[in-house]
Amino acid sequence: MRTIRRTTRGRLAAGTLAAVAAVALAGCGTETAGAGGDGGGGGGAAANDSGGGSSGSDGATGGGGGDGDGGSSDEETVASVRWVPQTITVDGEETPRPAWADRAFLTIEPGRAEGGGGNSGGHTGCNYHGADVTVDGDRLRVSDHVSTMMACPGRPADFERNLLDVFLSDPTFEVSEDGRTLTLTNTDTGDSMTLQRDDSAAREVVGARWVAQSVTANGEEKRWPAEVDDGHVTIAEDGTMEGGSGCNSFNGEVRVEGTRFHDVEFMVTEMGCPDPAMEFEGHFQAVLASEPTFELSEDGRTLTLTDIETGENMVLTRDEAEPAT
């Protein structure tokens, strides 16, 4: 058997706002870059070219603090987490997230993507959006923003507009000591947004058997061949995982947290199989070993794993017939 693990851990983005933009197109409609208006919940998506500073590495749980024993860097406290907006404060008036915006979320994956939009972004309650984000001390530098431009009847545009105004302002950020609350602040206006950490998607990934349906490499999507053994992975609550990658079986460990697989390491048997089994196995193992981000569909049945360095991804579906034990 041979051991596979990720050998580089830099968060270099790689043109994969497919994780947001592709879902947006499938679930919403047209993706558009450019300035948004105020009418009927249209998604304001003005490009923000504020650049991007160097990634910050100091600080514990607050914005721009000093080092501390056992503390995490600023980037680590905010990155690869699904953050759900709770309140937005504009001109001193705090407004809670309206009930219709229950789909709203924000995810930060620092780095710059090759195409329009980036690896960061989420949903405003009406539209999907994406951007490049770099962490500069206690500030998020946001650029290359794109958004779908859906009109959402009956949903006032104020919440979406205010959310994007804060996000696109290159806001400062502060994460609470318990890591559960994120506050973004527009330093020009004093407007702010509070968000809470949401780990529900990670809990849904664990304990299920996921079966590969397709892989995408170099921009080309390939369906998993019927003649190749199922590519599948099951992750237990204790972090152990096992599965098959098309030819060989594997077992190992992973930590599923926020919106990412962390600390992936697994051992693989060394059987030889004819193509296309080995081709698809290579894609499967490469994505899994990359410590990918993950996107779970609203119905919880489809899981998309994305290597944010290469843009390669893999789509898996929940195996309802064989629940994990």
C-alpha positions in Angstrom: 0.0 0.0 0.0 1.1 3.6 -0.5 0.3 6.6 1.5 -1.2 9.7 -0.1 -1.3 13.1 1.5 -1.3 16.7 0.4 2.3 18.0 0.2 1.5 21.7 -0.2 -1.0 23.6 1.9 -1.0 27.1 0.4 -4.5 28.5 -0.4 -3.7 29.5 -4.0 -7.0 30.1 -5.8 -7.6 28.5 -9.2 -10.6 29.7 -11.2 -13.1 27.7 -9.3 -16.0 29.9 -8.6 -17.8 27.2 -10.4 -18.5 26.2 -6.8 -20.7 29.3 -6.5 -21.3 30.5 -10.1 -22.2 27.1 -11.5 -24.6 26.5 -8.7 -25.9 29.9 -9.3 -26.6 29.2 -12.9 -28.2 25.9 -12.1 -30.4 27.3 -9.3 -30.9 30.9 -10.2 -30.5 32.0 -13.8 -28.1 34.4 -15.4 -24.7 35.2 -14.1 -23.7 38.8 -14.7 -20.8 41.0 -13.7 -21.3 44.7 -13.3 -23.2 47.2 -11.3 -26.5 46.2 -9.7 -29.5 48.4 -9.3 -31.9 48.9 -6.5 -35.0 47.5 -8.1 -36.9 44.4 -6.8 -34.0 42.7 -5.1 -31.6 42.8 -8.0 -28.1 41.7 -6.9 -25.7 44.6 -6.7 -22.5 43.3 -8.2 -20.2 46.2 -8.9 -16.7 45.2 -9.6 -14.3 46.1 -6.7 -10.7 46.6 -7.8 -9.3 47.4 -4.4 -6.6 44.9 -5.1 -5.4 42.5 -2.5 -2.7 42.8 0.2 -0.4 40.2 1.4 -2.0 37.4 3.5 -1.8 38.1 7.2 -0.4 35.5 9.5 -0.4 37.1 12.9 -3.1 37.3 15.4 -5.4 34.9 17.3 -9.1 35.1 17.2 -9.5 38.8 16.9 -8.9 41.2 14.1 -5.2 41.9 13.8 -4.1 40.8 17.3 -0.8 39.5 18.4 0.5 35.9 18.6 -0.7 33.7 21.4 0.1 30.2 22.5 -2.3 27.8 20.6 -3.9 30.7 18.7 -4.7 30.7 15.0 -3.8 33.2 12.4 -6.4 35.7 11.2 -6.8 33.8 7.9 -7.4 30.6 9.7 -10.1 32.0 11.9 -12.2 33.3 9.0 -11.3 31.0 6.1 -13.1 27.8 5.0 -16.1 28.4 7.2 -19.8 28.8 6.1 -20.8 32.1 7.7 -24.6 32.9 8.0 -25.6 36.6 8.3 -27.5 37.4 11.4 -27.8 41.2 11.5 -26.7 44.2 9.4 -26.2 47.7 11.0 -26.6 50.7 8.8 -26.5 54.3 10.1 -26.6 52.9 13.6 -29.8 50.9 13.0 -29.5 47.1 13.4 -31.7 45.0 11.2 -31.9 41.2 11.6 -31.8 38.9 8.6 -35.3 38.6 7.2 -37.0 35.2 7.0 -36.9 35.2 3.2 -33.0 35.4 3.3 -32.6 32.1 5.1 -30.4 30.8 2.2 -27.9 33.7 2.8 -24.3 32.7 3.6 -20.7 33.8 3.0 -17.5 31.7 2.6 -14.0 33.1 2.5 -11.3 31.2 0.6 -8.3 33.5 0.4 -6.6 33.7 -3.0 -7.1 35.0 -6.5 -8.8 32.9 -9.2 -7.9 33.0 -12.8 -11.4 33.7 -14.2 -14.2 36.1 -13.2 -15.3 35.9 -9.7 -13.3 33.9 -7.2 -13.3 31.2 -4.6 -15.0 33.4 -2.0 -18.7 34.5 -2.0 -22.0 32.9 -1.3 -25.7 33.9 -1.4 -27.5 37.1 -0.5 -30.9 35.5 0.0 -31.7 36.4 -3.6 -28.5 36.1 -5.7 -25.3 34.1 -5.7 -22.1 36.1 -5.8 -18.3 35.5 -5.9 -15.1 37.4 -5.5 -11.4 37.2 -4.9 -10.5 37.9 -1.3 -7.1 38.3 0.3 -6.5 38.7 4.0 -4.5 41.8 4.9 -4.0 41.9 8.6 -7.5 42.4 10.0 -8.9 43.5 6.7 -10.5 41.6 3.8 -9.4 42.9 0.4 -12.2 42.1 -2.1 -11.9 42.3 -5.8 -13.2 40.8 -9.1 -16.8 40.5 -7.8 -19.5 39.0 -9.9 -23.1 38.1 -9.1 -26.2 36.7 -10.6 -28.8 39.4 -11.2 -32.1 37.8 -10.3 -35.1 39.8 -9.4 -36.8 38.4 -6.4 -40.4 39.6 -6.1 -41.6 40.4 -2.6 -38.0 40.6 -1.3 -36.9 44.1 -0.6 -33.5 45.0 -2.0 -32.3 46.7 1.1 -30.9 43.6 2.8 -29.0 42.4 -0.2 -27.7 45.8 -1.1 -26.5 46.5 2.5 -24.9 43.0 2.7 -22.9 43.6 -0.4 -22.0 47.2 0.5 -20.3 45.9 3.7 -18.7 42.9 2.0 -17.3 45.0 -1.0 -16.0 47.8 1.3 -12.7 45.9 2.1 -14.1 45.5 5.6 -12.2 44.9 8.8 -13.1 41.6 10.4 -13.2 40.3 14.0 -13.9 36.7 15.0 -15.1 36.1 18.6 -13.0 34.1 21.0 -15.1 31.0 20.6 -14.8 31.2 16.8 -18.6 31.3 16.4 -19.2 34.9 15.4 -17.7 37.0 12.6 -18.1 40.8 12.4 -17.4 42.7 9.2 -17.1 46.5 9.4 -17.1 49.1 6.7 -14.5 51.5 8.1 -15.7 54.4 5.9 -19.3 54.4 7.1 -19.2 52.4 10.3 -21.9 50.0 8.9 -21.3 46.4 9.9 -22.6 42.8 9.6 -22.5 40.0 12.1 -22.5 36.4 10.9 -22.5 33.1 12.8 -20.6 29.9 12.0 -22.6 27.1 10.4 -21.3 23.6 10.6 -24.5 21.9 9.6 -23.2 21.0 6.1 -20.1 19.3 7.5 -22.2 17.2 9.8 -24.3 16.1 6.8 -21.2 15.0 4.9 -20.0 12.7 7.7 -21.7 9.4 8.1 -22.9 9.0 4.5 -21.5 6.9 1.6 -20.8 9.2 -1.3 -20.5 7.8 -4.9 -18.6 9.6 -7.6 -20.7 10.7 -10.6 -18.3 12.9 -12.6 -14.9 14.5 -12.5 -13.9 17.8 -14.1 -10.3 18.4 -15.2 -8.9 21.1 -17.5 -12.4 22.5 -17.8 -13.8 19.2 -19.2 -16.4 17.3 -17.3 -16.3 13.5 -17.6 -19.1 11.2 -16.4 -17.9 8.2 -14.3 -17.9 5.2 -16.7 -20.3 2.4 -16.1 -17.6 -0.2 -16.6 -15.4 1.2 -13.8 -16.0 0.2 -10.2 -17.7 2.8 -8.1 -15.5 5.6 -6.8 -16.8 6.2 -3.3 -15.9 7.5 0.1 -17.4 7.1 3.5 -16.3 9.3 6.4 -17.1 8.2 10.0 -17.7 10.5 12.9 -14.3 9.8 14.4 -12.6 11.1 11.2 -11.6 7.8 9.7 -12.5 7.3 6.0 -12.6 4.4 3.6 -13.6 3.8 0.0 -12.6 2.9 -3.5 -11.3 5.1 -6.3 -12.2 3.1 -9.3 -9.5 0.4 -9.1 -7.9 0.4 -5.7 -9.4 0.7 -2.2 -8.2 3.1 0.4 -8.5 4.0 4.1 -7.3 7.0 6.1 -8.2 10.0 8.0 -9.8 13.5 7.4 -11.2 16.4 9.4 -14.4 17.8 7.8 -14.9 21.4 9.1 -16.5 24.5 7.8 -16.5 24.1 4.1 -13.3 22.1 3.6 -11.6 18.7 4.1 -8.6 19.2 6.3 -5.6 17.0 7.2 -6.4 14.4 4.5 -4.2 11.3 4.5 -5.0 7.9 3.2 -3.3 4.6 2.2 -4.1 3.0 -1.1 -3.7 -0.6 -2.4 -1.5 -0.9 -5.5 -3.5 -3.0 -8.0 -3.2 -2.2 -11.7 -6.3 -1.8 -13.9 -6.8 -0.9 -17.5 -8.0 2.6 -18.5 -10.4 4.2 -18.1 -10.2 3.0 -14.5 -6.7 4.3 -13.8 -7.5 7.7 -15.4 -10.6 8.3 -13.3 -8.8 6.9 -10.2 -6.1 9.5 -10.7 -8.6 12.3 -10.7 -10.5 10.9 -7.7 -7.4 10.6 -5.6 -6.0 14.0 -6.7 -9.1 15.8 -5.7 -9.5 14.0 -2.4 -5.8 14.5 -1.4 -6.0 18.2 -2.2 -7.9 19.0 1.0 -10.8 20.2 -1.2 -13.5 22.7 -0.4 -17.0 21.1 -0.5 -20.4 22.3 -1.6 -23.5 20.4 -0.5 -26.7 20.8 -2.5 -29.8 22.1 -0.8 -31.4 18.7 -0.7 -28.2 17.2 0.9 -27.9 14.6 -1.9 -25.1 16.0 -4.0 -21.6 16.8 -2.8 -19.0 18.7 -4.9 -15.4 18.5 -4.0 -13.1 21.2 -5.5 -9.3 21.4 -5.5 -8.9 25.2 -5.3 -5.4 25.1 -6.6 -6.1 23.4 -9.9 -9.9 23.9 -10.3 -10.3 20.1 -10.7 -13.5 18.9 -9.0 -15.6 15.8 -8.4 -19.3 15.4 -8.0 -20.7 12.7 -5.8 -24.2 11.7 -4.7 -25.4 10.2 -1.4 -25.9 6.5 -1.6 -29.4 6.2 -0.1 -29.3 2.4 -0.5 -26.3 1.8 1.7 -26.1 4.1 4.7 -22.8 4.2 6.6 -22.6 2.2 9.8 
